[in-house]
């Protein structure tokens, strides 16, 4: 018998308990062992929870029980969760976690502490989609050329509604909060940080890159408005909050930001609260993974899959997928300034003769040429809204050009830029 203790019996933790109890027969048949949840740790014992296991508010009670084989960490946060997981590993207990923030900061440290003790973390990225297993096992013979992901359901829901229903960001965000898709403070989601944590985990498995959130480009979707949606539709794009890992030579780009994607791309068709991940391997080509990225049952499915894998003794591969250090350290993180792609820009300017030529002149000074262009009448008197895309250029060039344009007297507001991935 495998006994499981759960730290954090909220939405996901309760689903884990129910899944282990309701599907006990198939779980035993697949794992070869009976797996039983025996203790849950909660912060508030007075709060009613729909589970039939012993509950405690003392995490040491769980950690000190010799008969608990697997600790499931679902408490969230970074520092306290790290201490709990570290102590569990030091006591020889296997760990399963859904905590992307913990892994974004401490994955390599935990891998060193664990040594040969299993750590499962499938649920930390894209909920019920088995993308960790796909990268670490199914695609392990490939050099991974790129990963593109839509890995935040809140942002994807908001952008899908904006694309389909001509509504503004603030209105859709309010609706998402009412439906429970967005938190009361949505910054972590709409600011791109949630997706960035997930990207860093995948990048470690694919490339052996030990980067932290502070090291990579992260932008949210707060500045997107109906004018951007208009341009996207006019030129055959969808707008998505995209996570990108891309190997170019001996460097890896890691970035999270809104992106204009051609509607023909599979990843651009992922709508609503769903998640999708596209992985390109050098031999297999493109593979696509789609499914629910959040929710109690979907996440619990991934958590219990890791528990079953550990019970089978099949979870004995290295946590981040590399048995030797040859791969790790070979690749380095690309400087954000050297990223090269196309860009879309929205500007509100004075509607007078000579403005367009001055904009073109400034862009030209930074080696930037315009590929497509639209002009719309602004709601403000004597103003015009310019929407244009560029040919490929460097990040440092577009950033410098936009900074100079922002300071021009004929520019009414700070320009808005969205990267184009095609």
N, C-alpha and C positions, 0 to 999 in steps of 0.2 A: 504494500500500500504506500502511495505517495501522499504525504500530507502537505497542504498548502496554507500559508498565512498571507493575508492581504492587508497591506498598509494603504488605507484610503478606500472606504466603502461608499463611494458616491455613485454617480450614474454608471460609470464603467465598472467599478468594483462590484456593485450589485448585480450587473449583467454577467460578470465572470462567475459569481457564485451560482446564479441561476443556470447558466450554461453547463457548469460542471455537474450540477445536480440533475437537470432535466435530460441531458444527453449522456448520462453516465454509462449506458450500455455501449454506445458507439465509441465513446472515448476509451473505454476499457478495451474494446475490440481492437482499436487502432494503436493503442499504446502498450497493450499487454499487461497493464497494471491498473489497479483501482486508484483513482485520483480523487482526493476528498478535501474540500475546504474546511478548515477546522477553527480558524481564528481570524477575526477582522479587527483592524485598529482604526479608530475614528477619533475626531477631535471633540465631538459633542455626543455624549451617550444619550442625551435626552431626545435627540432627533430620531424619529421613527424611520426605520429602514426595512425594506421588503426582503429581508434575508433571514434564514433560519440557521445561523451559526453564532457561536460565542463572539461577543464584541467587547473590546476594551479600549481605554484611552491611553494605555501605557505601551509604547512600542517596544520597550525592553522586555516586556512579558513575552512578546512574539520572538524577539531575537534570542532570548535565553532558553527557549524551548528546544531541547535536543531532538524532539521527534518531528519538528517541522523541517521538511526537506527543501521546499521552494518558497522564497519570499517574492510576492508580487507587489511591486511599488507603483502605486497609483495616486500618490499624494500631491504630485505637482511641485513646482518650485525647483530651486537649484541647491542651495546650501544644506538645508535640512534633509532633503532627499538624498544628497550625496553621502551624508553621514550615515543614514540608515542603510543604504546599499553597500557602503564600504564595510560597515560592521557585519552585515549579513555575509558578505564574501569572506571576511576574515574569520568568521565562525564556520566556514565551509559550506554555507548554504547556497544553492543555485538561486539566481535572481532573474525575474522577468519584469520589465519596465515598459511603460508607455510614455515615458517622460522625455520629450524631445529637448527641452531646455537643459535638463541635466546632461544629456549626451552631447549637446552642442558645446558645452564647456568642459566636460570631464570624461569624454569617451576613452581617450587614450590612457588617462590615469586609471580608470576603472579596468581597462583591459590589462594593465600591468598588475593591479591588485588581484584580479581574478585568476590570472595564470591559466590553469586548466579547469577552473570552476565555470560552469556554463552561465552565460548572460544572454537572455533572449530579449530582443527589443523590436520585433516586427511591428508592434502596434504604435511605435513612436513616429512612424512616417506613413502618411496616407491611409490611416485607419485600417480598413479591412482588405486593402490591396497588398498582396504578398511581394512587395517590391524589394524588401531586404533579402529575402530568400532568393529571388530572381537574380539579383546582382551578385550575391555572395556565392551562390551555388549554380544556378541555371546558366549564367553567363560568365562563369569564372574562367573559361578558356579564352575569352575575348579581351583584347584591349578595348576599353570603353572610349569611344570617340566623343560622345555627347550624351547628356541627360537634359531633357526639357520636361518640366513638371508644372501642373496646376495642382497645388497641394494645400490650398486654403479654401474651404467651401464657402466661407462667409464672403470673401472677395469675389469668388466666382459667381455666387448668387447675385451679388450687387451688380457686377459688370454685365451679366446675362440679362438682367432686368433693364439695365440702361440701354443695352443694344436693341432689345426687342420691343420696349414699351415707351421709349422717349421720355424717360423720367430722369430727374437729377439725382446726384449722389446722395445728398442729405435725405431726400424723401425715401429712397430705397433702403438706406441704412436704418432709418427709423422703423420701416416695415420689417427688416431683418431682425431687429432687436425685439419687436413685438412677437415675431414668430419663433424666437429663441435661437436663431441662427447666428446672432451677433451678441456679444456681451454688452453690459451697460457701459463699460469703458472699452470700446472696440479697437483701441490703438494697436494692441499686439497683433491683431489680425489685419486690419486695413493698412497698417504701417509696414507690412511685409515681414515682420520679425518672426512670426510663427513659421512662415514658409522658409525663411532663412535657416532656422534651426534644423528643419528637415533636410534642406539641401546640404548642409555641412555633414550630416550623418551619411548621406548617400555618397558625397564626395570622398569621404574617408574610405568607404568600401571600394569605390571605383578607382581611386587614384592614390590612396595613402596620404592625403593632404590633411595636415593638422592645422586647420584654420579656426578662428573664433568668429562670432558674429561681427565683432568690431573690425575685422580684417577685410570684409567683403562689401561690395556695393549693395545697399538695401534701400529701396524706395517703395512707397505705398501708393494707393490709388486715390488719395483724397483730392487731388487736383484735377481729376478727369471730369469733363462736363459734356454737355450735349453737342458742342461744336466739335469736340474730338470724336464723338460717336458719328457725327455727320461725315467727317472726313473718312473715317474708317469704312463706313458703308459705301461711300462714293468710290473708293479705290479697292474694294473687295477684301477688307480686313475684318477680323474680330479683335477686340481688345481683351487681353487676359493678364492677370498677375502671374508672371512666369518666373519659375526658378530655372536657372541655366548653369550647367557645368559643361565646359567644353575644353577638350584637350587640343592645343595648338603647339606643335613642336614639343619642347620640354616644359611648357607652361600650361596651367589650367586656369581658365576664367571661371569665377564663381560670382554670380550676381542674381539678385531678386528685384524685379521691377515690373511695372506695367509694360506690355509690349503689344505692338500691332503685328498680328499673325495672319498670313493668307488664309482665307476661309477653307481652302482646299486641304490644308494640313489636318491630319487626324486630331492632333492635340488641340486645335482651334475649335473642334466640334464638341469638346467637353463642356457641358452647360450646367446651370443650376448649382446645387450644392455638391455635385459629384467632383471627384478628383481623377486626374489622369497623368500618367508618366510615360514619356517616350524615351527609350534607351537605344542608342546606336552602337553596335559592336563591330569591330573590324571584319569579323567573319560572318556573323549572323545577320548583319544589317540592322534595320529598325525593328524593334519590338515595342508593343504598346500595351499598357496596363491601365485598366479603368475600373472604377468602383466607388463605393462610399468612403469618404475620407474621414468621417467622424461619426459620432453617435455611440451610445452605450453598447448596443449589440454588435455592431460592426467592429468596434475596437476590441470588445471582449473576445470576438472570434479569433483575432490575431493573437491576443494574450494567451488564450487557451491552446492555440496551435503551438506556441512556444513551449508551454507546459508539457504538452504531449511529446514534443520533440525531445525535451530533456528526459522525460520518463522513459523514452525508448533508448536512451543513451546515444541518441543520434546527434545530439547538439554538442559535438566535440571539436568542431572546427574553430579556428581563431575568431574571436569576437568580431573583428573588423576585416577578416577575410584573408590576411596575409600571414603565412607561417614563417617567412624569412623577411629580413629587412632590406632585401635587394630593391624591391619596388618602392618602399617607403623612402622618401628623400630624393628619389630620382626626379620627380616632378616638383615644380615650384609654382606658387601662386602668382598669377599674372597681375602686374600693376594695373589698377583701375584706369589710369590715364591712357594706357596703351590698348584698351579695348577698341575694336574697330567694328562698326556696324552702320546701318542707315538710321536716320532720325526723322521724326515728325516734330514740327514746331508750330505752336499757336501764339500769335502776337496780336495785341490790340494797339493800333497806332493812329496817329492823326491822319485824316483823309485829305491829303494835299499832294500836290505835284512834287516829285523828287524823292519821296520816302522810299519807294521800291528800289530805286537806283542806289540810295545810300545803304539800304539793307544788303543788297547784292554785293556792294563794294566791301562792306565789313566782312561778310561771309567769305568772299574771295580772298581776303587777306589771311584767312585761316585755312585756306585750301578746301573750302566747302562750296559745292555747287548744288543748286536746286534741281530736283528731279521732277516734282509735280507741285502745282500751285493752285490755290483757290482763294478768292476774296469774297467776304460777306459783309454786308452792311451791319455795323454794330448798333446795339440798342442806345448807345450814347451818341449824342449829337456830334457831328463832324469827326466821327471815328470810324475805323474799318477794322474788321477782324481778318487777319491773314493766316491761312492754314497752308503749310507747305512741308514737303519731305525732301530730304537730301540724298545725294549719292553717298556711298560709304566714306566715312572719315573717322578720325580718331576721337575718342572721348575727350581728351584734353583740348582738341581743336573746337569741338562744339561747345564745350563748357566755357572756354575763353571767349568765343564769339558771342554767346548768349549774355555773358557778363558785360561785355562792351555794349551790346544792344540795349540791355536793361538801363544803362546810364544815358542813353540818347534821349534828347528832349522830346522827340516825336513819338517815343514809346510810352504808352499810358500805364501799362502794368507789366509786372515781371513776366517774361515769356515762359510758356509751359512746353516742356519737351518730353516726348515718349519715344523710346527706342523701337526700331522696326526689326523683326526677325523673320527674314524670308530666304 
